[in-house]
Amino acid sequence: MSPESFASLQLQVLWAAFAVSVLFGVVAQKTHFCTMGAISDIVNMGDWTRMRMWGLAVGVAVLGFHGLGWFGLIDTSKTFYTTGRVIWLSALTGGAFFGFGMVLASGCGSKTLVRVGAGSLKALVVFVVMGVSAFATLRGVFAVARVNTVDTVAFEMERGSSLPLWLAGVLGHEGSALVTGLAVVVGCGLVVWALASQQFRQFDNVLAGIGIGGTVVAMWWVTGHLGFVAEHPDTLDSVFLRTNSGVMESLTFTAPMAYTLDWLIYFSDASKVLTVGVASVAGVVFGSWVYSLVTRSFRWEGFRDTQDTALHLGGAVLMGIGGVTAMGCTVGQGLSGISTLSLTSLIAVAGIVLGALGGFRFQMWLIMRD
């Protein structure tokens, strides 16, 4: 590949990532897709509709990810979700921090970006504070604490933390049929569960599940197929273009918020290149903004009072720290990570749910106190 073709391909990857993220922003804004909202609906009203949205999205993502692998379009082992080291305490603790924080901040990272596009100034504040906290947890003061505490507690899985790959190894099968078979069972099971409810089978609900899950799959294709180069023109090494992790990535928003702020602040530094994560953050905000303008739902929103401000700031800090510690957010681990059927992702999602439940109890305590 010539240097000119290589540079052109990098631009294609960035534009493709941006386009996929715009679609995510549009669908999320139209359908009110929200993981925190799904948990809240169950706790407060016993309504599982939005959780079925989430289940359908996960099912589509699982089927799509492993389908891409089955047809040889991506290498399903080349993700940071499926590495052999399972940092279970980081996933559980970070997930709990994130889940508690998203309740205080009125939504997770993706919901924050969607709300920014729809005119929420307090979501913009959450975005900035969350990004700074995430960066401090990636490379700053919180990173030192993370690396020296929870990250030290882990165990190894020889064949990687993807449950299908692990099961194939345990049963002595080297082929991909067993891996794909388990993914089909899990994915189809979630899809059937979601669609089994007649009340759920409405256009927006189905659009949310298929649309959000589909964007996760599309991003796997963008970074794992379109953006994969077998021989870099300079080093001759294989490379995944414009990903922060060096391997293929799908949608995730905590660390990319930090990378976005870093790119904006050091824009004139030639070493700070635009990445898929940064393009994804911009795409979600842009998609939500366009949809809110077209539907005339754009509304400026600010903080109600001092307590509202304090809760959102605290929630943003917890999400930034927790999302990096857990290696992902409700989308990064809850959709992209679980699409790989990673054990670490399952643990992180359990932590997020537990943290969210704790956040709801805290909110109830505040109401009762007042």
C-alpha positions as a Markdown table, in Angstrom:
| # | Residue | x | y | z |
|---|---|---|---|---|
| 1 | Met | 0.0 | 0.0 | 0.0 |
| 2 | Ser | 1.4 | 3.4 | -1.0 |
| 3 | Pro | 1.6 | 6.2 | 1.6 |
| 4 | Glu | -1.1 | 8.2 | -0.3 |
| 5 | Ser | -3.5 | 5.2 | -0.2 |
| 6 | Phe | -2.7 | 4.7 | 3.5 |
| 7 | Ala | -3.5 | 8.3 | 4.3 |
| 8 | Ser | -6.7 | 8.1 | 2.3 |
| 9 | Leu | -7.8 | 5.0 | 4.1 |
| 10 | Gln | -7.3 | 6.6 | 7.5 |
| 11 | Leu | -9.7 | 9.4 | 6.4 |
| 12 | Gln | -12.2 | 6.8 | 5.2 |
| 13 | Val | -12.1 | 5.1 | 8.6 |
| 14 | Leu | -12.6 | 8.4 | 10.5 |
| 15 | Trp | -15.5 | 9.4 | 8.3 |
| 16 | Ala | -17.1 | 6.0 | 8.6 |
| 17 | Ala | -16.8 | 6.1 | 12.4 |
| 18 | Phe | -18.3 | 9.5 | 12.4 |
| 19 | Ala | -21.2 | 8.4 | 10.2 |
| 20 | Val | -22.0 | 5.3 | 12.4 |
| 21 | Ser | -21.9 | 7.5 | 15.5 |
| 22 | Val | -24.3 | 10.1 | 13.9 |
| 23 | Leu | -26.7 | 7.2 | 13.3 |
| 24 | Phe | -26.3 | 6.2 | 17.0 |
| 25 | Gly | -27.1 | 9.7 | 18.1 |
| 26 | Val | -30.2 | 10.0 | 15.9 |
| 27 | Val | -31.6 | 6.6 | 17.1 |
| 28 | Ala | -30.8 | 7.2 | 20.7 |
| 29 | Gln | -32.4 | 10.7 | 20.6 |
| 30 | Lys | -35.5 | 9.5 | 18.8 |
| 31 | Thr | -36.1 | 6.3 | 20.8 |
| 32 | His | -34.9 | 7.6 | 24.3 |
| 33 | Phe | -32.5 | 4.6 | 24.5 |
| 34 | Cys | -30.9 | 4.7 | 27.9 |
| 35 | Thr | -29.5 | 2.0 | 30.1 |
| 36 | Met | -30.0 | 4.0 | 33.3 |
| 37 | Gly | -33.6 | 4.7 | 32.3 |
| 38 | Ala | -34.1 | 1.0 | 31.7 |
| 39 | Ile | -33.0 | 0.1 | 35.2 |
| 40 | Ser | -35.0 | 3.0 | 36.6 |
| 41 | Asp | -38.2 | 1.9 | 34.9 |
| 42 | Ile | -37.9 | -1.6 | 36.4 |
| 43 | Val | -37.1 | -0.3 | 39.9 |
| 44 | Asn | -39.7 | 2.4 | 40.0 |
| 45 | Met | -42.5 | 1.2 | 37.7 |
| 46 | Gly | -41.9 | -2.5 | 37.1 |
| 47 | Asp | -41.7 | -1.7 | 33.3 |
| 48 | Trp | -39.3 | -3.8 | 31.3 |
| 49 | Thr | -39.8 | -2.1 | 27.9 |
| 50 | Arg | -36.5 | -0.2 | 27.8 |
| 51 | Met | -34.6 | -3.1 | 29.3 |
| 52 | Arg | -36.0 | -5.2 | 26.3 |
| 53 | Met | -34.6 | -2.4 | 24.1 |
| 54 | Trp | -31.2 | -3.0 | 25.7 |
| 55 | Gly | -31.6 | -6.8 | 25.4 |
| 56 | Leu | -32.4 | -6.6 | 21.8 |
| 57 | Ala | -29.5 | -4.3 | 21.1 |
| 58 | Val | -27.1 | -6.7 | 22.9 |
| 59 | Gly | -28.6 | -9.7 | 21.0 |
| 60 | Val | -28.0 | -7.9 | 17.7 |
| 61 | Ala | -24.5 | -6.9 | 18.7 |
| 62 | Val | -23.6 | -10.5 | 19.7 |
| 63 | Leu | -24.9 | -12.0 | 16.5 |
| 64 | Gly | -23.3 | -9.3 | 14.4 |
| 65 | Phe | -19.9 | -9.4 | 16.0 |
| 66 | His | -19.6 | -13.2 | 15.8 |
| 67 | Gly | -21.2 | -13.2 | 12.3 |
| 68 | Leu | -18.4 | -10.9 | 11.1 |
| 69 | Gly | -15.9 | -13.3 | 12.6 |
| 70 | Trp | -17.6 | -16.4 | 11.1 |
| 71 | Phe | -17.4 | -14.9 | 7.6 |
| 72 | Gly | -13.8 | -13.9 | 8.1 |
| 73 | Leu | -14.3 | -10.1 | 8.0 |
| 74 | Ile | -12.7 | -9.5 | 11.4 |
| 75 | Asp | -10.5 | -11.4 | 13.8 |
| 76 | Thr | -12.7 | -11.7 | 17.0 |
| 77 | Ser | -9.7 | -12.2 | 19.2 |
| 78 | Lys | -8.2 | -8.8 | 18.4 |
| 79 | Thr | -10.0 | -6.7 | 21.0 |
| 80 | Phe | -8.9 | -5.5 | 24.4 |
| 81 | Tyr | -12.1 | -7.0 | 25.8 |
| 82 | Thr | -10.9 | -10.6 | 25.1 |
| 83 | Thr | -7.4 | -10.5 | 26.5 |
| 84 | Gly | -6.4 | -13.3 | 28.8 |
| 85 | Arg | -6.1 | -11.2 | 32.0 |
| 86 | Val | -9.4 | -10.7 | 33.7 |
| 87 | Ile | -9.2 | -7.7 | 36.0 |
| 88 | Trp | -12.4 | -8.7 | 37.8 |
| 89 | Leu | -12.1 | -6.3 | 40.8 |
| 90 | Ser | -11.4 | -3.3 | 38.5 |
| 91 | Ala | -14.4 | -4.3 | 36.4 |
| 92 | Leu | -16.7 | -4.7 | 39.4 |
| 93 | Thr | -15.5 | -1.7 | 41.3 |
| 94 | Gly | -15.3 | 0.6 | 38.3 |
| 95 | Gly | -18.7 | -0.6 | 37.1 |
| 96 | Ala | -20.2 | 0.2 | 40.5 |
| 97 | Phe | -18.7 | 3.7 | 40.5 |
| 98 | Phe | -20.0 | 4.3 | 37.0 |
| 99 | Gly | -23.5 | 3.0 | 37.8 |
| 100 | Phe | -23.8 | 5.2 | 40.9 |
| 101 | Gly | -22.4 | 8.2 | 39.0 |
| 102 | Met | -24.8 | 7.9 | 36.0 |
| 103 | Val | -27.8 | 8.0 | 38.3 |
| 104 | Leu | -26.5 | 11.2 | 39.9 |
| 105 | Ala | -25.6 | 12.7 | 36.5 |
| 106 | Ser | -29.0 | 11.8 | 34.9 |
| 107 | Gly | -27.5 | 9.4 | 32.4 |
| 108 | Cys | -24.5 | 7.5 | 31.2 |
| 109 | Gly | -21.8 | 8.8 | 28.9 |
| 110 | Ser | -23.7 | 8.1 | 25.7 |
| 111 | Lys | -26.8 | 9.7 | 27.1 |
| 112 | Thr | -24.8 | 12.7 | 28.2 |
| 113 | Leu | -23.6 | 13.2 | 24.6 |
| 114 | Val | -27.1 | 12.8 | 23.3 |
| 115 | Arg | -28.4 | 15.4 | 25.8 |
| 116 | Val | -25.5 | 17.8 | 24.8 |
| 117 | Gly | -26.7 | 17.7 | 21.2 |
| 118 | Ala | -30.3 | 18.4 | 22.3 |
| 119 | Gly | -29.3 | 21.6 | 24.2 |
| 120 | Ser | -28.5 | 20.5 | 27.8 |
| 121 | Leu | -25.9 | 22.8 | 29.2 |
| 122 | Lys | -25.6 | 20.7 | 32.4 |
| 123 | Ala | -24.9 | 17.7 | 30.2 |
| 124 | Leu | -22.1 | 19.7 | 28.6 |
| 125 | Val | -20.7 | 20.4 | 32.1 |
| 126 | Val | -20.9 | 16.6 | 32.9 |
| 127 | Phe | -19.1 | 15.9 | 29.6 |
| 128 | Val | -16.2 | 18.2 | 30.5 |
| 129 | Val | -15.9 | 17.0 | 34.1 |
| 130 | Met | -16.3 | 13.4 | 33.1 |
| 131 | Gly | -13.6 | 13.7 | 30.4 |
| 132 | Val | -11.1 | 15.3 | 32.8 |
| 133 | Ser | -11.8 | 12.7 | 35.5 |
| 134 | Ala | -11.4 | 9.9 | 32.9 |
| 135 | Phe | -8.1 | 11.4 | 31.7 |
| 136 | Ala | -6.8 | 11.6 | 35.3 |
| 137 | Thr | -7.7 | 7.9 | 35.6 |
| 138 | Leu | -6.0 | 7.0 | 32.4 |
| 139 | Arg | -2.7 | 8.8 | 32.9 |
| 140 | Gly | -3.0 | 11.1 | 35.9 |
| 141 | Val | -3.3 | 11.0 | 39.7 |
| 142 | Phe | -6.2 | 8.5 | 39.7 |
| 143 | Ala | -4.3 | 6.2 | 37.3 |
| 144 | Val | -1.5 | 5.7 | 40.0 |
| 145 | Ala | -4.1 | 4.6 | 42.5 |
| 146 | Arg | -5.9 | 2.4 | 40.0 |
| 147 | Val | -2.8 | 0.6 | 38.8 |
| 148 | Asn | -1.5 | -0.1 | 42.3 |
| 149 | Thr | -4.8 | -1.3 | 43.8 |
| 150 | Val | -7.7 | -2.8 | 41.9 |
| 151 | Asp | -5.8 | -3.6 | 38.7 |
| 152 | Thr | -3.4 | -5.9 | 40.7 |
| 153 | Val | -6.3 | -8.3 | 41.5 |
| 154 | Ala | -6.8 | -10.5 | 38.4 |
| 155 | Phe | -6.6 | -14.0 | 37.1 |
| 156 | Glu | -5.5 | -15.4 | 33.7 |
| 157 | Met | -7.6 | -17.2 | 31.1 |
| 158 | Glu | -5.2 | -18.9 | 28.7 |
| 159 | Arg | -7.3 | -18.6 | 25.6 |
| 160 | Gly | -8.7 | -15.2 | 26.4 |
| 161 | Ser | -11.7 | -14.0 | 28.4 |
| 162 | Ser | -14.2 | -14.5 | 25.6 |
| 163 | Leu | -16.5 | -17.3 | 27.0 |
| 164 | Pro | -17.0 | -19.1 | 23.6 |
| 165 | Leu | -13.2 | -19.3 | 23.1 |
| 166 | Trp | -12.7 | -20.5 | 26.6 |
| 167 | Leu | -15.4 | -23.1 | 26.3 |
| 168 | Ala | -14.0 | -24.3 | 23.0 |
| 169 | Gly | -10.6 | -24.7 | 24.7 |
| 170 | Val | -12.1 | -26.6 | 27.7 |
| 171 | Leu | -14.0 | -29.0 | 25.4 |
| 172 | Gly | -11.0 | -29.5 | 23.1 |
| 173 | His | -12.5 | -27.9 | 20.0 |
| 174 | Glu | -10.2 | -25.7 | 18.0 |
| 175 | Gly | -12.8 | -24.8 | 15.2 |
| 176 | Ser | -14.9 | -21.8 | 15.1 |
| 177 | Ala | -18.2 | -23.7 | 14.9 |
| 178 | Leu | -18.6 | -24.0 | 18.7 |
| 179 | Val | -17.7 | -20.4 | 19.2 |
| 180 | Thr | -20.3 | -19.2 | 16.7 |
| 181 | Gly | -22.9 | -21.7 | 18.0 |
| 182 | Leu | -22.7 | -20.3 | 21.5 |
| 183 | Ala | -22.9 | -16.7 | 20.2 |
| 184 | Val | -26.0 | -17.6 | 18.1 |
| 185 | Val | -27.7 | -19.2 | 21.1 |
| 186 | Val | -27.1 | -16.2 | 23.3 |
| 187 | Gly | -27.8 | -13.6 | 20.7 |
| 188 | Cys | -31.0 | -15.3 | 19.4 |
| 189 | Gly | -32.1 | -15.9 | 23.0 |
| 190 | Leu | -31.9 | -12.2 | 23.8 |
| 191 | Val | -33.7 | -11.2 | 20.6 |
| 192 | Val | -36.5 | -13.7 | 21.2 |
| 193 | Trp | -36.9 | -12.5 | 24.8 |
| 194 | Ala | -37.1 | -8.9 | 23.7 |
| 195 | Leu | -39.6 | -9.5 | 21.0 |
| 196 | Ala | -41.7 | -11.9 | 23.0 |
| 197 | Ser | -43.6 | -9.0 | 24.6 |
| 198 | Gln | -46.4 | -7.8 | 22.5 |
| 199 | Gln | -46.3 | -4.4 | 24.3 |
| 200 | Phe | -42.7 | -4.1 | 23.3 |
| 201 | Arg | -43.2 | -4.7 | 19.6 |
| 202 | Gln | -43.6 | -1.0 | 18.6 |
| 203 | Phe | -41.6 | 0.8 | 15.9 |
| 204 | Asp | -39.4 | 3.0 | 18.2 |
| 205 | Asn | -38.7 | 0.1 | 20.6 |
| 206 | Val | -37.6 | -2.3 | 17.8 |
| 207 | Leu | -35.7 | 0.6 | 16.1 |
| 208 | Ala | -33.8 | 1.2 | 19.3 |
| 209 | Gly | -32.7 | -2.3 | 19.7 |
| 210 | Ile | -31.8 | -3.0 | 16.1 |
| 211 | Gly | -30.4 | 0.4 | 15.4 |
| 212 | Ile | -28.2 | 0.7 | 18.5 |
| 213 | Gly | -27.0 | -2.9 | 18.2 |
| 214 | Gly | -26.4 | -2.4 | 14.5 |
| 215 | Thr | -24.2 | 0.6 | 15.1 |
| 216 | Val | -22.0 | -1.5 | 17.4 |
| 217 | Val | -21.6 | -4.1 | 14.7 |
| 218 | Ala | -21.0 | -1.5 | 12.1 |
| 219 | Met | -18.2 | 0.0 | 14.2 |
| 220 | Trp | -16.6 | -3.4 | 14.6 |
| 221 | Trp | -16.5 | -3.7 | 10.8 |
| 222 | Val | -15.1 | -0.2 | 10.4 |
| 223 | Thr | -12.2 | -0.7 | 12.8 |
| 224 | Gly | -11.7 | -4.4 | 12.3 |
| 225 | His | -12.1 | -4.7 | 8.6 |
| 226 | Leu | -12.0 | -1.4 | 6.8 |
| 227 | Gly | -9.4 | -0.1 | 9.1 |
| 228 | Phe | -7.2 | -3.2 | 9.2 |
| 229 | Val | -4.0 | -3.0 | 7.2 |
| 230 | Ala | -1.9 | -6.2 | 7.1 |
| 231 | Glu | 1.3 | -4.3 | 6.3 |
| 232 | His | 2.0 | -0.8 | 7.4 |
| 233 | Pro | 3.8 | 1.0 | 4.5 |
| 234 | Asp | 6.6 | 2.1 | 6.9 |
| 235 | Thr | 6.9 | -0.7 | 9.5 |
| 236 | Leu | 5.4 | -3.6 | 7.5 |
| 237 | Asp | 3.5 | -4.6 | 10.7 |
| 238 | Ser | -0.2 | -5.2 | 10.8 |
| 239 | Val | -2.2 | -2.2 | 12.2 |
| 240 | Phe | -5.7 | -1.1 | 13.1 |
| 241 | Leu | -6.0 | 2.4 | 11.9 |
| 242 | Arg | -6.8 | 5.3 | 14.2 |
| 243 | Thr | -7.8 | 3.3 | 17.3 |
| 244 | Asn | -6.5 | 4.4 | 20.7 |
| 245 | Ser | -6.0 | 0.9 | 21.9 |
| 246 | Gly | -4.0 | -0.4 | 18.9 |
| 247 | Val | -6.6 | -3.1 | 18.2 |
| 248 | Met | -10.1 | -3.0 | 16.8 |
| 249 | Glu | -12.7 | -1.1 | 18.8 |
| 250 | Ser | -16.4 | -0.5 | 18.7 |
| 251 | Leu | -18.5 | 2.2 | 20.4 |
| 252 | Thr | -17.4 | 3.4 | 23.8 |
| 253 | Phe | -17.5 | 6.8 | 25.3 |
| 254 | Thr | -15.7 | 7.3 | 28.6 |
| 255 | Ala | -12.1 | 7.2 | 27.5 |
| 256 | Pro | -13.0 | 8.9 | 24.2 |
| 257 | Met | -14.3 | 11.9 | 26.1 |
| 258 | Ala | -10.9 | 12.2 | 27.6 |
| 259 | Tyr | -9.2 | 11.8 | 24.3 |
| 260 | Thr | -11.5 | 14.4 | 22.8 |
| 261 | Leu | -10.6 | 17.0 | 25.4 |
| 262 | Asp | -6.9 | 16.1 | 24.9 |
| 263 | Trp | -7.2 | 16.5 | 21.2 |
| 264 | Leu | -8.9 | 19.9 | 21.5 |
| 265 | Ile | -6.5 | 21.2 | 24.0 |
| 266 | Tyr | -3.3 | 20.1 | 22.1 |
| 267 | Phe | -4.8 | 20.5 | 18.6 |
| 268 | Ser | -1.6 | 22.2 | 17.3 |
| 269 | Asp | 0.6 | 19.2 | 18.5 |
| 270 | Ala | 1.2 | 17.1 | 15.5 |
| 271 | Ser | 1.4 | 14.0 | 17.7 |
| 272 | Lys | -2.3 | 14.4 | 18.7 |
| 273 | Val | -4.1 | 12.7 | 15.9 |
| 274 | Leu | -7.8 | 12.4 | 15.4 |
| 275 | Thr | -9.0 | 8.9 | 16.4 |
| 276 | Val | -12.1 | 6.8 | 16.0 |
| 277 | Gly | -13.0 | 7.5 | 19.6 |
| 278 | Val | -12.9 | 11.2 | 19.1 |
| 279 | Ala | -14.9 | 10.9 | 15.9 |
| 280 | Ser | -17.5 | 8.9 | 17.7 |
| 281 | Val | -18.0 | 11.5 | 20.4 |
| 282 | Ala | -18.5 | 14.2 | 17.8 |
| 283 | Gly | -20.8 | 12.0 | 15.8 |
| 284 | Val | -23.2 | 11.2 | 18.6 |
| 285 | Val | -23.5 | 14.9 | 19.5 |
| 286 | Phe | -24.0 | 15.9 | 15.9 |
| 287 | Gly | -26.6 | 13.2 | 15.2 |
| 288 | Ser | -28.6 | 14.2 | 18.3 |
| 289 | Trp | -28.3 | 17.9 | 17.4 |
| 290 | Val | -29.5 | 17.4 | 13.9 |
| 291 | Tyr | -32.5 | 15.2 | 15.0 |
| 292 | Ser | -33.5 | 17.7 | 17.7 |
| 293 | Leu | -33.4 | 20.6 | 15.2 |
| 294 | Val | -35.4 | 18.7 | 12.6 |
| 295 | Thr | -38.1 | 17.6 | 15.1 |
| 296 | Arg | -38.0 | 21.0 | 16.8 |
| 297 | Ser | -37.2 | 19.4 | 20.2 |
| 298 | Phe | -34.0 | 21.3 | 20.8 |
| 299 | Arg | -34.2 | 23.0 | 24.2 |
| 300 | Trp | -31.7 | 24.8 | 26.4 |
| 301 | Glu | -31.4 | 23.2 | 29.8 |
| 302 | Gly | -29.5 | 24.4 | 32.9 |
| 303 | Phe | -29.1 | 23.3 | 36.5 |
| 304 | Arg | -32.1 | 23.7 | 38.8 |
| 305 | Asp | -30.2 | 24.6 | 42.0 |
| 306 | Thr | -27.0 | 24.1 | 44.0 |
| 307 | Gln | -27.9 | 20.5 | 44.9 |
| 308 | Asp | -28.6 | 19.6 | 41.3 |
| 309 | Thr | -25.2 | 21.0 | 40.3 |
| 310 | Ala | -23.4 | 19.2 | 43.0 |
| 311 | Leu | -25.0 | 15.8 | 42.2 |
| 312 | His | -24.2 | 16.1 | 38.5 |
| 313 | Leu | -20.6 | 17.1 | 39.2 |
| 314 | Gly | -20.2 | 14.2 | 41.6 |
| 315 | Gly | -21.8 | 11.8 | 39.1 |
| 316 | Ala | -19.5 | 13.0 | 36.3 |
| 317 | Val | -16.4 | 12.4 | 38.4 |
| 318 | Leu | -17.6 | 8.9 | 39.4 |
| 319 | Met | -18.4 | 8.1 | 35.8 |
| 320 | Gly | -15.0 | 9.2 | 34.6 |
| 321 | Ile | -13.1 | 7.3 | 37.2 |
| 322 | Gly | -15.4 | 4.2 | 37.0 |
| 323 | Gly | -15.6 | 4.0 | 33.3 |
| 324 | Val | -11.9 | 3.9 | 32.8 |
| 325 | Thr | -11.3 | 1.6 | 35.7 |
| 326 | Ala | -14.0 | -0.8 | 34.4 |
| 327 | Met | -12.6 | -0.4 | 30.8 |
| 328 | Gly | -15.9 | 0.8 | 29.5 |
| 329 | Cys | -19.3 | 2.3 | 30.1 |
| 330 | Thr | -22.8 | 1.1 | 29.6 |
| 331 | Val | -22.1 | 1.1 | 25.8 |
| 332 | Gly | -18.4 | 0.2 | 25.9 |
| 333 | Gln | -18.8 | -2.8 | 28.2 |
| 334 | Gly | -22.6 | -3.2 | 28.2 |
| 335 | Leu | -22.9 | -3.4 | 24.4 |
| 336 | Ser | -19.5 | -3.5 | 22.6 |
| 337 | Gly | -17.9 | -5.6 | 25.4 |
| 338 | Ile | -20.7 | -8.1 | 25.8 |
| 339 | Ser | -21.0 | -8.5 | 22.1 |
| 340 | Thr | -17.6 | -10.4 | 22.4 |
| 341 | Leu | -19.1 | -12.4 | 25.3 |
| 342 | Ser | -16.2 | -11.3 | 27.5 |
| 343 | Leu | -16.2 | -12.4 | 31.1 |
| 344 | Thr | -14.7 | -9.1 | 32.1 |
| 345 | Ser | -17.6 | -7.2 | 30.4 |
| 346 | Leu | -20.2 | -9.3 | 32.2 |
| 347 | Ile | -18.6 | -8.5 | 35.5 |
| 348 | Ala | -18.4 | -4.8 | 34.6 |
| 349 | Val | -22.1 | -4.7 | 33.7 |
| 350 | Ala | -23.0 | -6.5 | 37.0 |
| 351 | Gly | -21.1 | -3.7 | 38.8 |
| 352 | Ile | -22.9 | -1.0 | 36.8 |
| 353 | Val | -26.3 | -2.4 | 37.7 |
| 354 | Leu | -25.3 | -2.7 | 41.4 |
| 355 | Gly | -24.0 | 0.8 | 41.4 |
| 356 | Ala | -27.2 | 2.1 | 39.7 |
| 357 | Leu | -29.3 | 0.4 | 42.3 |
| 358 | Gly | -27.3 | 2.1 | 45.0 |
| 359 | Gly | -27.7 | 5.4 | 43.3 |
| 360 | Phe | -31.5 | 5.1 | 43.2 |
| 361 | Arg | -31.5 | 4.3 | 47.0 |
| 362 | Phe | -29.3 | 7.4 | 47.6 |
| 363 | Gln | -31.7 | 9.5 | 45.6 |
| 364 | Met | -34.6 | 8.2 | 47.6 |
| 365 | Trp | -32.7 | 9.0 | 50.8 |
| 366 | Leu | -32.3 | 12.5 | 49.6 |
| 367 | Ile | -36.0 | 12.9 | 48.8 |
| 368 | Met | -37.0 | 11.4 | 52.2 |
| 369 | Arg | -34.5 | 13.7 | 54.0 |
| 370 | Asp | -35.9 | 16.8 | 52.3 |
